[in-house]
Amino acid sequence: MVKSPSLRGKAFIFELKVSGNVDDLEKDAERAVCQIEEKGYEDELRLEGYKNIQCYGISFYRKDCEVAKKHEI
């Protein structure tokens, strides 16, 4: 987690995964976003008072990476 010193600022949650091969990058990035949701990582920040929270799942394979962003509903 990366938090702004001000509760009016942004907070970021990053979940990182290491992929077994380049073909799994997209799936693993989405899996990382699902983990953020399933484990309730945002809850801690919301309890602190943050309202602007952005969540990213990032997967790596060697020097390649894939980034997935949680979309707010």
Secondary structure as the mmCIF struct_conf table of DSSP 4:
data_model
#
loop_
_struct_conf.conf_type_id
_struct_conf.id
_struct_conf.beg_label_comp_id
_struct_conf.beg_label_asym_id
_struct_conf.beg_label_seq_id
_struct_conf.end_label_comp_id
_struct_conf.end_label_asym_id
_struct_conf.end_label_seq_id
STRN STRN1 VAL A 2 LYS A 3
BEND BEND1 PRO A 5 SER A 6
TURN_TY1_P TURN_TY1_P1 LEU A 7 ARG A 8
BEND BEND2 GLY A 9 GLY A 9
STRN STRN2 LYS A 10 VAL A 18
BEND BEND3 GLY A 20 ASN A 21
HELX_RH_3T_P HELX_RH_3T_P1 VAL A 22 ASP A 24
HELX_RH_AL_P HELX_RH_AL_P1 LEU A 25 LYS A 39
TURN_TY1_P TURN_TY1_P2 GLY A 40 GLY A 40
HELX_RH_AL_P HELX_RH_AL_P2 TYR A 41 GLU A 48
TURN_TY1_P TURN_TY1_P3 GLY A 49 GLY A 49
STRN STRN3 ASN A 52 TYR A 61
TURN_TY1_P TURN_TY1_P4 ARG A 62 LYS A 63
STRN STRN4 ASP A 64 LYS A 69
HELX_LH_PP_P HELX_LH_PP_P1 LYS A 70 GLU A 72
#
